[in-house]
Amino acid sequence: MHKYKVSILGASGYTGSELIRLLHQHPNTIINHITASKHANKEISEVFPHLNNSINLKLEQLAPSNIPEDTDVVFAALPHGASAEIINKIYKRDIKIIDLGADFRLNAKNYKDWYGDHPCTELLDNAVYGISELNKEQIATAKLVANPGCYPTSAILPLAPLLKSGVINEDNIIIDSKSGVTGAGRSPSLDTHFSEVNEGFKAYKVGEHRHCPEIEQQLSDYTGFDVNVTFTPHLIPIDRGILSTIYVNLKEKQTTSDLIKVYEDFYKNSHFIRIYPEGKYPNTSYVRGSNFCDIGVKSNPENKTAIIISAIDNLVKGASGQAIQNMNIMLDLPETTGINGLPLYP
């Protein structure tokens, strides 16, 4: 069995840890290089004690020259700006690149509006947005994939089928999302301190979260018409998971079973999408540790409105799991390879 050699840039964060966990059990990969500037020259088990006696790798300083020549795939789990800078330096090499950051998710204009000047705009047109279930054909031939944000994954997957089929209006879409604290990353801050988060529940970055333009741009690109959303993220005191409750207006009267049929037809060949039967709805505890996106829906035909609820693990389907799903597609491996584990419960 062929083994692809994999490099993880930025391996000391939560997404890096999940990449290591999932790639370690992947039958077609060998992790041959990991980096972390802050923890360079440490064994990975010093940074993540849960990997003790399982992964014998030392973290190296982040530098293009440190990436081994025989590397087949690079995962960049770096802050915005840092990914683009290093990807620009290694792009001409014969490797597949998957960026888990924000540097290649937006077009040049949106990136400038929300992040500032892009370090290498010439690569933006070459990047494929890695929402695995929607862009599989483009991902299969891509050299550079922009892995979606966690909130956008939880919103795009439930909205795309209804928008594409023309049963809901493309404006007045309200996305109310709640995320566990790991969505804020591993670096300590006052906002994610235990006593600041525990027994609290708050909205943040109201009307100014950078995932809003990502959701709008990708849904607009996918459907071919302008999609407008109102998106509000919330922080809840759990480790991992995103629950998004989405409110939409129907163009015509549709029953709940009508909408479920749209989802089932659309995702009939998508292993990681689970559509709930009428009257049942997702829960973050049902997807924890897995690459599943669970979707439930409730229609109010008389008012021509519907409520959609989705749940994902923000570190797996919202980050590292989807990144590996994209890698599988890029390498022409079965899409579920290495990430087909069942959720952790309870």
N, C-alpha and C positions, 0 to 999 in steps of 0.2 A: 504494500500500500504506500502510495507516495505521500510524503510528509512535506508540507509547506512551512518554510521558516518565517517566523513572525516577529516583528519588532513593535514594542509598545512605548510610545513617547509620552511621558507623564503618567507613570504607573503607580504613583503613590496616592492618588485620589480614589474616591469611591468607584468611579467608572473604570479606572485602571485596575483596581482590585477585582471588579467583576469580570473584566476582560481576562485577567489571569485565571480566575476560577473556571470560567467557561472554556477558554482555550486549552487549559490543562487537560480537560476531559474530551476535547475534540479529537477524533481519531486521525485527522489529516493535518494536524498542525504541531509544530514544535516552537515554543517561545525561545528565541535565541538572543534577545536583547531587550532590556528594559531601562528606562531612564527616569530620573527625578532629580532636578537641580538641587532642591533643598536637602534631599537625603542621599546624594551621590556617594558611592563607595560603601553603602550599607547593604547588608543582606536584606532581601525582601521580607524575610520573616521578622527582622527587627522592626520594620514599619508596620507589618500586618502579622501579628503573632498567630493568627488562625492558620497561616500558611506554614507554620513550623514543621519541619521534617517532611514536607510535601513538595515545596518548590525551592530548589537550590540555585538561586540567581542573585547576582549582585547588581544593584542599581548603578548606572553610569551617568556621567554628566551629559546633558542634552547637547548634541552637536551633530551636524550632518555627517561629518567624517567618522563618527563613532558607529554609525549604522553599518553592520556587516555587509560586505559585497554580495553575499549569497542570500540576502533577505528577499523574500517573495512578496510579503505584505507588511505595510506599515499602518499601525493605528495611532493617530495623533489625538491624545486626550489632554489638550493644552488650552490655556486661556486664549480669548480672541486676540488676534494680532500675532501671537507666538506661533500658531499653527501655520498661518499663511507664509510667514517669513521662512520657516524651515522647509515647508512643502515646496516653495518656490526654488529652493536650492537642490532638492532631490527629485524634482518632477521628471527630469530627463532620464533618470535611471530606469531600468527595466523592473519596475515594482508596481504593485497595486497600492493605492493610498486611500485610506478611509479616515476622514477628519470628523471627530466627535465634537469639535467646537463649532463656533458660529461663522467662521471666516468665509465659507463658500456656500452658505445657505441662501443668501440674498443677492439680488442683482446689484450692480454698482451704485445705482441711485439710492436704493433703500439702505444699502450698507453705509453709504456716506451720511445719510440722514440720521441713522441710529447708532453708528459706531465711529464715524469719521472716515478719513481717507483709507482706502484699501491698499495693503502693501503690494499686491500683485494682481491688478485688475485683469491682466491678460489671461489669467487662468480661470477667471470666473465662468467664462463661456464653456470651458472644458469640463466643469464640475457637473455631475448628475446628482440631483436631490434624491437621497436614499430612503424614500418611503417605500419599503420593500414591496408591498402588495400592489402599489399603483404604478411604479416605474420600473418594473422588473426587466423589461426588454432593454431599456436604456442602461440600467445598472449592469447588465450582463456584458456589455461591451465597453464599460467605463474604465478609465485608468484612475480617476479621482472621483470619489463619492463623498458628498456632504451629508453626514448622518443627521437626521432631523433632531430638533429639540424635543424634550420630553413632553411639555405641554402641547406643542403642535402635533405630535404623534397621537395624543389622546383626543385631539379635536379633528384632525384631518381624516383619520380613518372612519369615524362615524359620520362625518358630514359628506365626504366625497360621493358615496353611492346615491344619496338622496339628491344632491345637487346635480350630479351627472345624469340622473334619470329624469330630472326636471319636475320633481314633485314638491320641492320647497323653494321659497323665494331666496334669492342670493343676497338680500340685505336684511337688516333687523335681526341678524343672528346673534344671540347672546350666549357666551361661553363662560360658565362659572366653574372654575377649576380649583381643586384643593390638592396640595402636594405635601408629602412627608419631608422631613427636615434634610434628608440626604440630597434633595434637589438643590440645596444651597452650596453643596460642595463640602470638602473636609476641612478646609482652613477655618480655624476658630474665629468667631466674631460675636459681638454682643447680641446681635439679633437671633443667633442660633444657640446661645447659651441655654443650658437645661432650664434654669429657673425663669428665663425669658419666654421659653416656648411651652413648657409643661403647663397643662390646664389652661391654655390660652388658644385662641383661634382668631386669626386676623387676615385682612386683605393687605396686599402690599403692591407697590408700583402700579397703583390704580391709574388706568388710562395711559400708561407709559412703559409697559413691559415690552421688551425687545422681541418676544415671541409673537406678539400681535401682527406685525408686518410679515413675519414668516408664514403664519397661518393664512393671511389674506393673499400673499403673493403665490404661495403654492397651490391653494385652492383655485385661484384665478387662472394660473397657468394650466392647471389640470382640466378645468371645465371650459376654458376659452371665453369666459366673461368675468366681469369685475365682481368679486365677492367681498362684502363688507361685514365685519364682525365687531362686537363689543366683547372684549376679553378682560376678565378680572381674575387674577391668581390669588390664592389664599394659602397660608401656612397652617398646617395642623400638626399636633404633637404625636406623630408616628414616624418611624424610621424611614420607611419607603412606601411608595404607592402614590398614584394620582387617580382621583375620581373627578371626572368632568360631567357636569350637568348642562346640557345644551338646549336652548329654547329656539324653535324655528316656526315660521309661518308656512302653512301648506297652500299650494296654488289651488287645489281642489280638495273636496272632502276625501279623506283617506282614513280607513280604519287602522287599528294597530296591526292586525294581521296583514293588511296590504303592505305596510311599511316593512314588517318582518320579512315578507316575501321578496321585497326589493333587496334587502340585505343578504338574504340567503342565496339569491340568484347571483348577486354581485361577487360575493365572497365564497362561492361554492368550491373553488379550488385553492382557497387560502387557509392553510393548516392552522395558523396562529390567530385567526379571528374566530371568536366564539359568539354566536348570536343567541341571545336568551329567548326562551318562549314567552308568550304573552303573560303578563302578570309577575314575571321574575326580572330582577335587576342586578347589575354587577356590584361587587364589593371588593375593595382593595385586598382584602385577606384571601380572596379566591384566586388571585394572580401572583401573589408574593413569590419572588424568586423565579418566575417563569417568563417566557417570551410571549405570552398570550395578551391579546387585547380583547376584553369582553365588552359586548355592546347589548344594551336593552333599550326599548323604546315604548312610549305610551302616546297614543294619538287622542286628540279631542276633535272629532270630525265636525261637530256643530260649530265650534269656534275656528275651525281650520288652523289648529296649532298642534304641535307635537313636542314632546320632551324626550331627549335622547340622553342616555347615561352610559359612559364608558369608564373602564378601569384598566390601568396598566401598572406594572412595576416600573417606576421611573428609571431605575438603574439597569433594567434588562430590556424590555421592549422599548423603553424610553431612552436607551443609550447603548450599553455594551451588547446586549442580546441582538438588537436590531443591526448593530454594526457587524456582528458575526453572520447574521442572516444575509446581509449585503455581501460580505466576503464570500460566502458560499455561492451566491449567485454569480459573482465576478469570476470565481474559479470553476464554475460549472459543476459544483457539487450539489447533492440533494439539499434543498433549502433548509431542512430541519436538522442537518448534521451538527451534532455537538450542543444543540440548544433545545432539545426536545424533552427536557426534564419536566416533570410534573410540578405544579406549585407547592410551596411549603405550607402545611396546614396542621394545626392552628398557628 
